[in-house]
Amino acid sequence: MVANFHHGASSLTQPSVLASSIDHDDQLVENAQIKQQILEAKPKADRADKKSSKLEDIVRLMQQQLPMMMEKHVADTSTNTSQVHPYYARNFDDHHVP
């Protein structure tokens, strides 16, 4: 059997009323502090959500444009020999070189 010798104990086995009220008050203070921290963090989280949403939109747009850009790049490199050979003269294409 455990004896309870705290201030305000009405019996040797009953928890102290004073001790439980102090614990309750501490819990209320801690809860208030946590609520305040949540209120302070919410605007920052909202800004982060907006920034994340914008970045997701940019990535989605880039993913949509990438195939078109690749097609254009392939088309440019296959028909435009000046990128490969900057001094290539196109007017010689129709003439046989001896």
FENGI-V300759 format. One record per residue. OMEGA is omega in radians with two decimals (* if undefined). BURIAL is # if it has 16 or more other C-alpha atoms within 10 Angstrom, else .. Layout:
OMEGA;BURIAL / OMEGA;BURIAL
//
This chain:
-3.11;. / 3.12;. / 3.13;. / -3.10;. / 3.12;. / 3.09;. / 3.09;. / 3.12;. / 3.14;. / 3.06;. / -3.11;. / -3.10;. / -3.11;. / 3.10;. / -3.13;# / 3.10;# / 3.14;. / -3.14;. / 3.14;. / 3.11;. / 3.08;. / 3.10;. / 3.14;. / 3.12;. / 3.10;. / 3.13;. / 3.11;. / 3.12;. / 3.13;. / 3.11;. / 3.12;. / 3.11;. / 3.12;. / 3.11;. / 3.12;. / 3.11;. / 3.11;. / 3.13;. / 3.13;. / -3.09;. / -3.05;. / 3.13;. / 3.13;. / 3.11;. / 3.11;. / 3.11;. / 3.12;. / 3.10;. / 3.13;. / 3.13;. / 3.12;. / 3.13;. / 3.11;. / 3.13;. / 3.09;. / 3.10;. / 3.14;. / 3.13;. / 3.12;. / 3.12;. / 3.12;. / 3.11;. / 3.11;. / -3.07;. / -3.08;. / 3.11;. / 3.12;. / 3.14;. / 3.12;. / 3.10;. / -3.14;. / 3.14;. / 3.13;. / 3.13;. / 3.14;. / -3.09;. / -3.12;. / -3.11;. / -3.07;. / -3.10;. / -3.13;. / 3.09;. / 3.13;. / -3.12;. / -3.01;. / -3.10;. / -3.14;. / -3.14;. / -3.10;. / -3.08;. / 3.08;. / -3.11;. / -3.07;. / -3.07;. / 3.08;. / 3.13;. / -3.08;. / *;.
//
